[in-house]
Amino acid sequence: MKIPETSIPLALLKMLVCVGVVLSASTMQSLAQPFKVGVSVPLSGNAAPLGRQYAAGARLAMELLPDTSNIEIIISDDGCDKDLAELAVDDIRAAGAVLIAGYLCNEPVYTAADMLRGANIPILISAARSVRILKDRERESWNVWQMAPRDTDVSRAAFEVLSQRWKSTPYAIVDDGTIFGRTMADEFRALMEEAGNKPQFVDNFRPAQSTQAGLIRRLSRAGVDAVFLAASAQDVALIGRNMIEFGPNIEIATGEAVSLLPYIDDNKGIPVGLLAIMPSPPEELDQVSQIMEKIEKAGLEPEPYLLLGYATIQVVVGYFGEAGQSFAGKRFSTILGDVEFDANGKNITTQYQLYRWNGKTFTRAQ
């Protein structure tokens, strides 16, 4: 529930001063307008389903959290597109926002960061992962804070796990040709080669095809026993099914994009034993289980981006909390785990583990 936009009448303020009443900053805020927070997510385009999940999670958090009465959110469509992102920033800024959260894609982050340079409006990035964001932060004087792990974080975590597991195993590295896939694969390859464990085969493929039979044949001819796939959940699922169809017994390991597998329609036939380096799935988190009934009561599914939208609003509430408006040096408790930023805008609490697909979901690998 939001308080109406009001201001303290001058006569009342003079009267309070005359009788010696001292108003705290929080009391002044409760009597004044709420903090307006922009939420920039894709509500159109290919990523719209994720943006709608996120927006639903943000709205649910505003309804369920106890400390949102002094906060108002303005949700705007950035379409994961530069031009739409510019319009979203204009709309949010015109509404009087003092903070912008969201950003599931990289391009809108760069757009917003440039447009808001010097505006003293922090940008809380929920999902965009480009390493460039924080590299450019200091040089460009961007006021950005990246909740999401960077593209290279999962590569380093994969290296720490697989460098031991595949120490004597001929393996391949394959990416989907996208910036996301190449970045993950290149970083993983560099770390493995630095440790003296070079891949036997390196390849890429065109994403979103009906079959990857050609890739399977190339992997089979290469004689590898394992492959690190830097690709989307849908393409990993397809390649896994093709592995079963065309026969090579190759261990597949991939990144956290496959955390979506339990929620996509085409997850049948994926080989049991598929390995994923990712944070703990939501079903393992105590705080998620505590609000599961409320999510279901609202007619929603506990989808990853819904939970991310909810968690982001928890960080927003903490930002406007008693300790003052600050991200650096504060720890924020969320349903997806704690969030803590260093002085350079990086979330330093992200934890990755090795998980195994059991045919329906992921379980912790021993």
C-alpha positions as CSV (number, residue, x, y, z in Angstrom):
1,M,0.0,0.0,0.0
2,K,1.4,3.3,-1.0
3,I,1.0,6.6,0.9
4,P,-0.5,9.5,-1.2
5,E,1.8,12.2,-2.4
6,T,1.6,14.9,0.2
7,S,3.7,17.7,1.6
8,I,3.8,19.3,5.0
9,P,1.8,22.5,5.1
10,L,3.9,25.5,5.9
11,A,1.6,26.6,8.7
12,L,1.9,23.1,10.3
13,L,5.6,23.1,10.0
14,K,5.9,26.5,11.7
15,M,3.6,25.3,14.5
16,L,5.7,22.2,15.1
17,V,8.9,24.3,15.2
18,C,7.3,26.7,17.7
19,V,6.4,23.8,20.1
20,G,9.8,22.3,19.8
21,V,9.0,19.2,17.8
22,V,12.0,17.8,16.0
23,L,11.2,15.6,12.9
24,S,13.7,12.9,12.0
25,A,14.6,12.4,8.3
26,S,12.6,9.2,8.2
27,T,9.5,11.0,9.6
28,M,9.9,13.8,7.1
29,Q,10.1,11.2,4.3
30,S,7.0,9.4,5.6
31,L,5.1,12.7,5.5
32,A,6.5,13.6,2.1
33,Q,6.4,11.9,-1.3
34,P,7.5,8.2,-1.6
35,F,10.8,7.2,-3.1
36,K,10.1,6.5,-6.8
37,V,12.1,3.6,-8.3
38,G,12.2,2.8,-12.0
39,V,12.1,-0.8,-13.1
40,S,13.5,-1.2,-16.6
41,V,12.8,-4.7,-18.1
42,P,11.9,-6.1,-21.5
43,L,8.1,-6.2,-21.9
44,S,8.3,-6.6,-25.7
45,G,10.6,-8.6,-27.9
46,N,12.1,-12.0,-27.5
47,A,13.0,-11.5,-23.8
48,A,9.5,-10.3,-22.9
49,P,8.5,-13.5,-21.0
50,L,11.4,-13.0,-18.7
51,G,10.6,-9.4,-18.3
52,R,7.0,-10.2,-17.4
53,Q,8.2,-12.7,-14.8
54,Y,10.5,-10.1,-13.3
55,A,7.9,-7.4,-13.2
56,A,5.4,-9.9,-11.5
57,G,8.1,-10.6,-8.9
58,A,8.7,-7.0,-8.2
59,R,5.0,-6.3,-7.8
60,L,4.6,-9.3,-5.5
61,A,7.5,-8.0,-3.3
62,M,5.8,-4.6,-3.1
63,E,2.7,-6.3,-1.8
64,L,4.3,-8.7,0.6
65,L,7.3,-6.9,2.1
66,P,6.6,-4.9,5.2
67,D,8.9,-1.9,4.4
68,T,7.6,-0.7,1.0
69,S,5.1,1.9,2.1
70,N,7.6,4.7,1.3
71,I,8.5,3.3,-2.1
72,E,6.7,3.5,-5.5
73,I,7.8,1.5,-8.5
74,I,7.5,2.6,-12.2
75,I,7.8,-0.3,-14.6
76,S,9.0,0.6,-18.1
77,D,9.7,-1.5,-21.2
78,D,13.3,-1.4,-22.5
79,G,12.8,-4.2,-24.9
80,C,16.5,-5.3,-24.5
81,D,17.0,-2.6,-27.2
82,K,18.9,0.6,-27.3
83,D,16.2,2.8,-28.7
84,L,13.5,1.5,-26.3
85,A,15.9,1.7,-23.4
86,E,16.3,5.5,-24.1
87,L,12.6,5.9,-24.0
88,A,12.4,3.9,-20.8
89,V,15.0,6.1,-19.1
90,D,13.2,9.3,-20.3
91,D,9.9,8.0,-18.9
92,I,11.4,6.9,-15.6
93,R,13.4,10.1,-15.1
94,A,10.3,12.2,-16.0
95,A,8.4,10.3,-13.2
96,G,11.0,11.6,-10.7
97,A,12.8,8.3,-10.0
98,V,15.7,8.4,-7.6
99,L,16.9,4.9,-8.5
100,I,16.5,2.5,-11.4
101,A,16.6,-1.3,-11.1
102,G,16.1,-4.2,-13.4
103,Y,18.1,-4.6,-16.7
104,L,18.1,-8.1,-17.9
105,C,20.2,-7.3,-21.0
106,N,23.5,-5.6,-21.5
107,E,22.6,-2.9,-24.2
108,P,20.0,-1.1,-22.1
109,V,22.6,-0.9,-19.2
110,Y,25.1,1.0,-21.4
111,T,22.4,3.2,-22.7
112,A,21.0,4.1,-19.2
113,A,24.5,4.5,-17.7
114,D,25.5,7.0,-20.4
115,M,22.2,8.9,-20.1
116,L,22.3,9.1,-16.3
117,R,26.0,10.0,-16.0
118,G,26.2,12.7,-13.4
119,A,22.5,12.6,-12.5
120,N,23.0,11.0,-9.1
121,I,20.6,8.2,-10.0
122,P,22.1,4.8,-9.2
123,I,21.4,1.8,-11.5
124,L,20.9,-1.6,-9.8
125,I,21.6,-4.3,-12.4
126,S,19.7,-7.5,-11.7
127,A,20.7,-9.8,-14.6
128,A,22.9,-8.1,-17.3
129,R,26.4,-9.8,-17.0
130,S,28.8,-8.1,-19.3
131,V,32.3,-7.8,-17.8
132,R,32.5,-4.5,-19.7
133,I,29.9,-2.9,-17.4
134,L,32.2,-2.7,-14.4
135,K,35.3,-2.2,-16.5
136,D,33.8,1.0,-17.9
137,R,32.3,2.1,-14.6
138,E,35.2,4.0,-13.2
139,R,36.4,5.4,-16.6
140,E,32.9,6.6,-17.6
141,S,31.8,7.7,-14.1
142,W,28.8,5.4,-14.2
143,N,26.8,4.9,-11.0
144,V,26.1,1.2,-11.6
145,W,25.9,-1.7,-9.2
146,Q,25.9,-5.2,-10.7
147,M,23.9,-7.8,-8.7
148,A,24.3,-10.4,-11.4
149,P,27.5,-12.4,-11.6
150,R,29.7,-11.4,-14.5
151,D,30.1,-13.6,-17.6
152,T,33.6,-14.6,-16.5
153,D,32.5,-15.7,-12.9
154,V,30.9,-18.9,-14.1
155,S,33.9,-19.6,-16.3
156,R,36.2,-19.4,-13.3
157,A,33.9,-21.5,-11.2
158,A,33.8,-24.1,-14.0
159,F,37.5,-24.1,-14.2
160,E,37.8,-24.7,-10.4
161,V,35.6,-27.8,-10.7
162,L,36.4,-29.2,-14.1
163,S,40.2,-28.7,-14.0
164,Q,40.3,-31.5,-11.5
165,R,37.5,-33.6,-12.9
166,W,38.9,-33.6,-16.4
167,K,42.6,-33.6,-15.5
168,S,43.2,-36.8,-17.5
169,T,40.2,-36.6,-19.8
170,P,40.2,-35.5,-23.5
171,Y,37.7,-32.7,-23.6
172,A,36.2,-30.2,-26.0
173,I,35.0,-26.6,-25.6
174,V,32.0,-25.6,-27.7
175,D,30.1,-22.2,-27.8
176,D,27.0,-21.0,-29.6
177,G,28.8,-18.1,-31.4
178,T,27.0,-15.4,-29.3
179,I,28.9,-12.8,-27.3
180,F,27.7,-14.5,-24.1
181,G,28.8,-18.0,-25.3
182,R,32.2,-16.9,-26.7
183,T,33.1,-14.9,-23.6
184,M,32.3,-17.8,-21.3
185,A,34.1,-20.3,-23.5
186,D,37.2,-18.1,-24.1
187,E,37.6,-17.4,-20.4
188,F,37.3,-21.1,-19.5
189,R,39.7,-22.1,-22.2
190,A,42.3,-19.5,-21.1
191,L,42.1,-20.7,-17.5
192,M,42.4,-24.4,-18.4
193,E,45.3,-23.8,-20.8
194,E,47.1,-21.7,-18.1
195,A,46.8,-24.7,-15.8
196,G,48.4,-26.9,-18.5
197,N,45.1,-28.7,-19.5
198,K,44.4,-27.8,-23.1
199,P,41.2,-28.8,-24.9
200,Q,41.6,-31.5,-27.5
201,F,38.9,-29.9,-29.7
202,V,37.3,-26.4,-29.9
203,D,34.3,-25.6,-32.0
204,N,31.1,-23.5,-32.2
205,F,27.6,-23.9,-33.7
206,R,24.7,-21.9,-34.9
207,P,22.1,-21.6,-32.1
208,A,18.4,-22.2,-32.2
209,Q,18.5,-24.9,-34.9
210,S,16.2,-28.0,-35.2
211,T,19.2,-30.3,-34.9
212,Q,22.9,-30.2,-34.0
213,A,23.7,-33.6,-35.7
214,G,26.7,-32.0,-37.4
215,L,28.2,-30.9,-34.1
216,I,27.7,-34.3,-32.6
217,R,29.5,-35.9,-35.5
218,R,32.4,-33.5,-35.1
219,L,32.7,-34.2,-31.4
220,S,32.6,-38.0,-32.1
221,R,35.4,-37.8,-34.7
222,A,37.4,-35.7,-32.3
223,G,37.5,-38.5,-29.8
224,V,36.6,-36.5,-26.7
225,D,35.0,-37.9,-23.6
226,A,33.7,-34.6,-22.2
227,V,32.5,-31.2,-23.5
228,F,32.0,-27.8,-21.9
229,L,29.0,-26.2,-23.6
230,A,28.7,-22.4,-23.5
231,A,25.1,-22.1,-24.7
232,S,21.5,-21.4,-23.8
233,A,19.3,-23.9,-22.0
234,Q,17.3,-24.7,-25.2
235,D,20.5,-25.5,-27.2
236,V,22.0,-27.5,-24.4
237,A,18.8,-29.5,-24.2
238,L,18.8,-30.1,-27.9
239,I,22.5,-31.2,-28.0
240,G,21.9,-33.5,-25.1
241,R,19.0,-35.2,-26.9
242,N,21.1,-35.5,-30.1
243,M,23.9,-37.1,-28.0
244,I,21.4,-39.9,-27.1
245,E,20.1,-40.1,-30.6
246,F,23.4,-40.4,-32.4
247,G,25.3,-42.4,-29.8
248,P,28.5,-40.8,-28.5
249,N,28.9,-41.2,-24.8
250,I,30.2,-37.7,-23.9
251,E,29.9,-36.0,-20.5
252,I,28.3,-32.6,-20.9
253,A,29.1,-29.7,-18.5
254,T,27.7,-26.2,-18.9
255,G,26.9,-23.0,-17.1
256,E,24.0,-21.7,-15.2
257,A,21.8,-20.8,-18.2
258,V,20.5,-24.4,-17.9
259,S,18.9,-23.5,-14.5
260,L,15.9,-22.7,-16.7
261,L,15.6,-26.4,-17.8
262,P,12.9,-27.4,-15.2
263,Y,10.8,-24.5,-16.5
264,I,11.0,-25.0,-20.3
265,D,8.7,-27.2,-22.4
266,D,11.3,-29.1,-24.3
267,N,13.3,-30.5,-21.4
268,K,12.3,-34.2,-22.0
269,G,15.0,-36.6,-23.2
270,I,17.9,-34.7,-21.8
271,P,20.6,-37.2,-20.6
272,V,20.6,-37.9,-16.9
273,G,24.0,-36.8,-15.5
274,L,24.2,-33.5,-17.4
275,L,26.5,-31.3,-15.2
276,A,25.9,-27.6,-14.5
277,I,28.0,-25.0,-12.7
278,M,25.4,-22.7,-11.1
279,P,24.1,-21.1,-7.9
280,S,21.8,-23.1,-5.7
281,P,18.4,-23.7,-7.4
282,P,15.5,-21.8,-5.8
283,E,13.9,-25.0,-4.4
284,E,17.0,-25.5,-2.1
285,L,16.7,-22.0,-0.6
286,D,14.9,-21.6,2.7
287,Q,13.6,-18.1,2.1
288,V,12.0,-19.2,-1.2
289,S,10.2,-22.1,0.4
290,Q,8.9,-19.7,3.1
291,I,7.1,-17.6,0.5
292,M,6.1,-20.4,-1.9
293,E,2.5,-20.5,-0.6
294,K,2.1,-16.8,-1.1
295,I,3.5,-17.1,-4.6
296,E,1.0,-19.8,-5.5
297,K,-1.8,-17.9,-3.8
298,A,-1.1,-15.0,-6.1
299,G,-1.6,-17.4,-9.0
300,L,2.1,-17.3,-10.0
301,E,4.9,-19.8,-10.6
302,P,8.2,-19.6,-8.7
303,E,10.1,-19.0,-12.0
304,P,13.7,-17.7,-11.8
305,Y,13.1,-14.2,-13.0
306,L,10.0,-13.8,-10.8
307,L,12.3,-14.6,-7.8
308,L,14.9,-12.3,-9.2
309,G,12.4,-9.4,-9.4
310,Y,11.4,-10.1,-5.8
311,A,15.0,-10.2,-4.6
312,T,15.8,-7.0,-6.3
313,I,13.0,-5.1,-4.5
314,Q,14.4,-6.5,-1.3
315,V,17.7,-4.9,-2.1
316,V,15.9,-1.7,-3.0
317,V,14.1,-1.7,0.4
318,G,17.5,-2.2,2.1
319,Y,19.0,0.7,0.1
320,F,16.3,3.1,1.5
321,G,16.6,1.6,5.0
322,E,17.8,3.0,8.3
323,A,21.5,2.9,7.3
324,G,20.9,5.5,4.6
325,Q,20.9,5.4,0.8
326,S,24.0,3.4,0.0
327,F,25.0,0.2,-1.7
328,A,28.7,-0.1,-0.9
329,G,29.6,-1.9,2.3
330,K,26.1,-3.0,3.0
331,R,24.8,-6.6,3.1
332,F,21.3,-7.1,1.8
333,S,19.3,-10.2,2.7
334,T,17.2,-11.6,-0.2
335,I,15.2,-14.8,-1.0
336,L,18.1,-15.8,-3.3
337,G,20.8,-15.2,-0.8
338,D,22.8,-12.3,0.5
339,V,24.0,-9.5,-1.8
340,E,27.0,-7.4,-0.9
341,F,28.7,-4.9,-3.2
342,D,32.4,-3.8,-3.1
343,A,33.4,-0.3,-3.8
344,N,33.7,-1.1,-7.5
345,G,30.0,-2.1,-7.8
346,K,30.5,-5.9,-7.9
347,N,28.4,-8.3,-5.9
348,I,31.0,-10.3,-4.0
349,T,28.6,-13.0,-2.6
350,T,27.8,-15.1,-5.6
351,Q,28.4,-18.8,-5.0
352,Y,28.6,-21.5,-7.6
353,Q,28.3,-25.3,-7.1
354,L,28.3,-28.4,-9.3
355,Y,24.9,-29.8,-10.0
356,R,23.6,-32.9,-11.9
357,W,20.4,-33.2,-13.9
358,N,18.3,-36.2,-12.7
359,G,15.7,-36.1,-15.4
360,K,13.4,-33.6,-13.7
361,T,15.6,-31.1,-11.9
362,F,19.2,-30.5,-10.7
363,T,20.6,-32.0,-7.5
364,R,24.0,-31.2,-5.9
365,A,26.8,-33.4,-7.4
366,Q,29.1,-35.1,-4.9
